[in-house]
Amino acid sequence: MSGSQATLLLRKQLKELCKNPVDGFSAGLVDDSNLFEWNVAIIGPPGTLYEGGCFNALMSFPPNYPNSPPSVTFTSEMWHPNVYPDGRVCISILHPPGDDPNGYEHATERWSPVHTVETIMLSIISMLSSPNDESPANVDAAKEWRDQRDEFKKKVGKIVWRSQEMF
């Protein structure tokens, strides 16, 4: 898919999200002249440790989108087993298509061109609701999630509180 096709698809997805917002997140361009960089705001899912928080992230699309996945990086502070310390989100659907060289994921769990900004964001919201500590991006957060749940809850509570201060 050429860059112009990616541009058309991203423009269509942005228009659709503006027309029909989805509960749990909002998205928009970082800069009106660049359809490949989006700001997203994720509302901490109700009934989770992240409830009440508002977390910002940057979604960067490659020129060959949707054949390759975007990257999503939290720009807000985040403490989660599936988020690298630098904020990068690590979930299966954001991994390149095809077989996992490490053998952890089936090809069907990885990126597919059928995914949209909406399905990606809903997957990230789901990730916040139920961390996967089997193959963590943040080993310390995963260990704390498993072994010291009260400490984990305290850290996340502080992050949620700080995210509210930003408004």
C-alpha positions in Angstrom: 0.0 0.0 0.0 1.5 3.4 -0.9 1.7 6.4 1.3 -1.2 8.0 -0.4 -3.4 5.0 0.3 -2.3 5.1 3.9 -3.2 8.8 4.0 -6.6 8.1 2.6 -7.2 5.3 5.2 -6.0 7.4 8.1 -8.1 10.3 7.0 -11.2 8.0 6.8 -10.5 6.6 10.3 -10.0 10.0 11.8 -13.2 11.3 10.2 -15.1 8.3 11.5 -13.8 8.7 15.1 -14.7 12.4 15.0 -18.2 11.6 13.8 -18.8 8.6 16.1 -16.6 8.9 19.2 -15.9 5.7 21.1 -16.2 5.5 24.9 -12.9 5.2 26.6 -10.6 7.3 24.4 -10.3 10.2 22.1 -7.9 10.7 19.2 -6.7 13.6 17.0 -3.7 14.7 15.0 -0.6 16.0 16.7 -0.3 18.5 13.8 -2.9 19.0 11.1 -0.3 18.7 8.4 0.7 15.1 9.5 -1.8 12.3 9.4 0.8 9.8 10.6 1.2 11.1 14.2 -1.9 11.0 16.5 -2.4 12.1 20.1 -4.7 9.8 22.0 -6.2 10.3 25.4 -7.2 7.1 27.2 -9.7 7.2 30.1 -8.8 4.7 32.8 -11.4 1.9 32.4 -14.1 1.8 35.1 -13.6 -1.0 37.7 -9.9 -1.1 37.2 -6.9 0.3 39.1 -6.6 2.9 36.3 -10.2 4.2 36.8 -10.4 8.0 36.9 -7.1 8.5 35.2 -6.6 10.2 31.8 -3.5 9.0 30.1 -2.0 10.5 26.9 -0.2 8.5 24.3 1.3 9.1 20.9 0.3 6.8 18.0 2.8 6.8 15.1 1.8 5.1 11.8 4.4 3.8 9.3 4.2 4.9 5.7 3.0 1.4 4.7 0.0 1.3 7.1 -2.1 -0.8 7.3 0.3 -3.5 6.2 2.5 -2.7 9.3 1.3 -1.7 12.7 1.6 1.7 14.3 3.5 2.2 17.5 1.8 3.5 20.6 3.8 5.2 23.4 2.3 6.6 26.6 3.5 10.2 27.1 1.8 10.2 30.5 3.5 8.3 33.3 2.4 4.6 33.3 3.1 1.6 35.5 1.9 -1.6 33.8 3.4 -5.0 33.0 2.7 -4.5 29.3 4.2 -1.0 29.0 8.0 -0.6 28.7 9.6 1.9 31.1 9.9 4.4 28.2 6.1 4.2 27.6 6.0 1.9 24.6 2.9 -0.3 24.6 3.6 -4.0 24.1 0.6 -6.0 23.0 0.3 -8.7 20.4 -1.7 -6.8 17.8 1.0 -4.1 17.6 3.7 -6.8 16.7 4.6 -7.2 13.1 2.4 -9.6 11.1 3.5 -13.3 10.7 5.0 -15.8 13.0 6.6 -14.8 16.3 10.3 -15.4 16.1 10.2 -16.2 19.8 7.3 -18.6 19.5 5.1 -16.8 22.2 2.4 -15.7 19.9 0.4 -17.2 17.0 0.4 -15.3 13.8 -3.4 -14.8 14.3 -2.7 -12.7 17.5 -0.3 -10.3 15.8 -0.9 -7.3 13.5 -3.4 -7.6 10.7 -4.4 -4.9 8.2 -8.0 -5.3 9.4 -7.1 -3.4 12.6 -8.1 0.2 13.0 -7.3 3.0 15.4 -10.5 1.9 17.2 -9.6 -1.8 17.6 -6.0 -0.8 18.7 -7.3 1.6 21.3 -9.9 -0.9 22.6 -7.1 -3.5 22.9 -5.0 -1.1 24.9 -8.0 -0.3 27.2 -8.5 -4.1 27.6 -4.8 -4.4 28.4 -5.2 -1.8 31.2 -8.1 -3.9 32.6 -6.2 -7.2 32.6 -2.4 -7.1 32.4 -0.5 -10.1 30.9 2.4 -10.9 33.2 3.4 -13.9 31.1 5.6 -11.9 28.7 6.1 -8.5 30.3 7.5 -5.4 28.8 8.2 -4.0 32.2 9.6 -6.9 34.3 9.5 -4.9 37.6 5.8 -3.9 37.1 5.0 -7.6 36.3 6.8 -8.9 39.4 5.1 -6.3 41.6 1.7 -7.2 40.0 2.3 -10.9 40.8 4.1 -10.6 44.2 3.2 -7.3 45.8 -0.2 -6.4 44.6 -0.7 -3.7 47.3 2.5 -1.9 46.3 1.4 -2.1 42.6 -2.0 -0.6 43.5 -0.4 2.2 45.4 1.9 3.1 42.5 -1.0 3.0 40.0 -3.1 5.1 42.4 -0.4 7.8 42.4 -0.2 7.7 38.6 -4.0 8.1 38.3 -3.9 11.0 40.7 -1.1 12.7 38.9 -2.9 12.2 35.6 -5.9 14.1 37.0 -3.7 17.0 38.0 -2.7 17.5 34.4 -6.2 18.9 33.7 
